Amino acid sequence: MKLAAGARWIFVLLAGAILFYQLEVPPVVGLADNGDFGKVIGRFDLIGRVHSTYAYADATYEFHPETHWVSGFNSSEIPLAQAAVWLNSLLSKDGNFSIGCIGAVHGALFLMALWLFAPLLADARPGLRWAMYGLILFVYCDMMYVSSLNSFYMDEPAYLFLLLTAVCYLRVLRWGRTRDAVLLIVCAFLLVTAKTQHALLGFWIALLLLLAAKALRPIRPRIWYVASGLLVVAGGLMAWKAQPADYAAFSLYGVTFETILPHSKDVPRTLADLGLDDSYRSRIGKKAYSSDSGMFDPAFHDRFTRQYSVAKLAIFYLRRPDVAYQTMRAALSEAGDQRSFGNFDRSAGMPWQSHAFAWWSTIKRHFFSRRGSVLFFAFLALSALLGFLLWLQRRSLPGGAAPAGLCLIAGAFTEMGLATLCDSMDIVRHAMIFLALFDMIALVCAYLLLRLVLGRKPNAPPHPGGGVFDDAAPSASGRT
């Protein structure tokens, strides 16, 4: 156990060093603002010193009370930003805000996930343990994920609390501790309340809690049922009230007039199938936020939102699966780029993107960039492999493992659909949670394959009541 404890420290300290080098050592790595940061930091009077959208990431922000703005967006990123502002007040020498403060807050949550995860492999063979530690560092300490820690995107808490939710679920399966169960519920709610786009993940987590309630000790099943119901309510409220009522219309406009209609071979038919008349033909190819889109004309905006909705788009995709696939493939081709925003402050005089610790995203970029069909079928293959491995090892895995795998796949499909079929802007960033789930599925498959190859520790009989990452029988108390 001492060796395992030492391995835990090495694992987390290595991750911390990689994060510190990228997030805090000049020139710091961040993620450029696309205009969304104000939805979070406007209430704190912050504005980037240079604010060069997309191309450069501001390392310094200034406080300007005259820019104060409380947006209509609600997110668990707001309290994290508040914590960063408090931290900055303790450390700032010139009164400005350093982006490294939000990186420290986000980074602490990431390292917390790793710290809580590490003991799950304490009883594994050393080769399996170090292989998984190395793979996790290789994947989730990649620049693609680390750069976004130095940002104010509302996708970031969704990513961090997704990791924490997954880890806490495994800990509850493994040890059945009350504190892990409470943390699981809290992290699930913080994930669901991160951003409207990711609120639907709450429905899959709720289903998981229902299916695995009897395997999740020590809380009684009825408590999990209540938590499941509340997650559904929270997800519904986020989808309904977490953003301005007219915000979704811009995304609908974009995917319709920038993606679907420009590639249509029969525009009149496609317009009719979408429930739109021929007067909308002049909007084809225009961006929702451009001045000539019509979306800033109250009369046009009102007519568009009355005639068109997410439900109509969903029905269109169901009636035209060929268009749905083409739209998804085009978006996945863009998502396969893995990184499309700048990482450095303009004053650093550096190339706009960092190359440090970018091996994993570079590999995926090589195979998936501009190859949406390859990414799509790779995801299908990984999902099928995960399902097969869970079935193959069903006798040695706990009752909550198979439902978790299925909900993981379902959540990834949901995120892929939302990122590719419901918007046309910033696909790489909007696909971040899908890509994180894609990588999570790959890591679980790697673990289950290594578990088959390396086998169990000698004299460690299988036990159906153990945890997903458990290769030895637990102690009598179920604790370590």
Secondary structure, DSSP 4 states (H G I P E B T S, - for coil): -HHHHHHHHHHHHHHHHHHHHHHTSSSPP-----S-THHHHGGGTEEESS--TTT---SEEEE-GGG----S---THHHHHHHHHHHHHHH-SSSPEEHHHHHHHHHHHHHHHHHHHGGGGTTS-HHHHHHHHHHHHHHHTSHHHHGGGSS--THHHHHHHHHHHHHHHHHHHHH--HHHHHHHHHHHHHHHTS-GGGTTHHHHHHHHHHHTGGGS-SS-HHHHHHHHHHHHHHHHHHHHHSS-TTHHHHHHHHIIIIIIGGG-S-HHHHHHHHT--GGGGGGTT--TTSTTSSTTSHHHHHHHHHH--HHHHHHHHHH-HHHHHHHHHHHHHHHTT---S--S-GGG---SS--TT-HHHHHHHHHHTT-HHHHHHHHHHHHHHHHHHHHHTTTTS-TTHHHHHHHHHHHHHHHHHHHHHS--SSHHHHTHHHHHHHHHHHHHHHHHHHHHHH-PPTT----TTS-TT--SPPPTTS--
